[in-house]
Amino acid sequence: MGSKTEATAARANSERRLRMVGDRVACRRIGVTDVRRCAECLYLLRLGRKYVVCVDGDIPEQPDFAW
């Protein structure tokens, strides 16, 4: 099993943190947009007060987890 540092580094490499300016965010996929559109995005991980955190890269067709 990997160390906590390795897990943190792996997570950081797979996430992209985008700063919000007002109610806008500069999405690398669709450009500058209203932050409310992020709620509809498959790549969204979480919304914060000042940042949007998204998946960096493509989402696999069949993820490694199951509900």
C-alpha positions in Angstrom: 0.0 0.0 0.0 1.3 3.5 -0.9 2.1 6.2 1.5 -0.2 9.1 2.3 2.1 11.4 0.3 1.8 9.2 -2.8 -2.0 9.2 -2.5 -2.1 13.0 -2.1 0.2 13.4 -5.1 -1.9 11.1 -7.2 -5.1 13.0 -6.3 -3.5 16.3 -7.0 -2.3 15.2 -10.4 -5.8 14.0 -11.4 -7.6 17.2 -10.2 -7.6 20.7 -11.6 -8.4 23.6 -9.4 -10.0 26.6 -11.2 -10.4 30.0 -9.5 -13.8 31.7 -9.6 -14.0 35.4 -10.4 -17.4 36.6 -9.3 -19.7 34.0 -10.7 -17.5 33.1 -13.6 -14.9 30.4 -14.1 -12.4 29.9 -17.0 -13.1 26.2 -17.9 -10.4 24.7 -20.1 -13.1 22.6 -21.9 -15.8 25.2 -22.8 -14.1 28.5 -22.0 -15.2 31.3 -19.7 -18.6 30.4 -18.3 -21.1 30.9 -15.5 -20.2 28.8 -12.5 -23.8 27.4 -12.4 -23.0 25.4 -15.6 -20.3 23.5 -13.6 -23.1 21.8 -11.7 -24.1 20.0 -14.9 -20.6 19.0 -15.9 -19.4 15.3 -15.6 -15.9 16.5 -14.8 -16.9 18.4 -11.6 -15.5 17.1 -8.4 -16.5 19.8 -6.0 -17.5 23.5 -5.8 -15.9 25.8 -3.2 -16.4 29.4 -2.3 -13.5 30.6 -4.5 -12.6 27.5 -6.5 -14.0 24.8 -8.7 -12.2 21.4 -8.6 -12.5 19.3 -11.8 -11.1 16.0 -13.1 -7.9 16.8 -15.0 -8.0 14.6 -18.2 -10.8 12.5 -19.6 -13.3 10.4 -17.6 -12.9 6.7 -18.5 -15.9 5.1 -20.2 -16.1 2.5 -17.5 -14.8 3.9 -14.1 -13.1 1.6 -11.6 -15.8 1.9 -9.1 -19.4 0.6 -8.7 -22.4 1.9 -6.8 
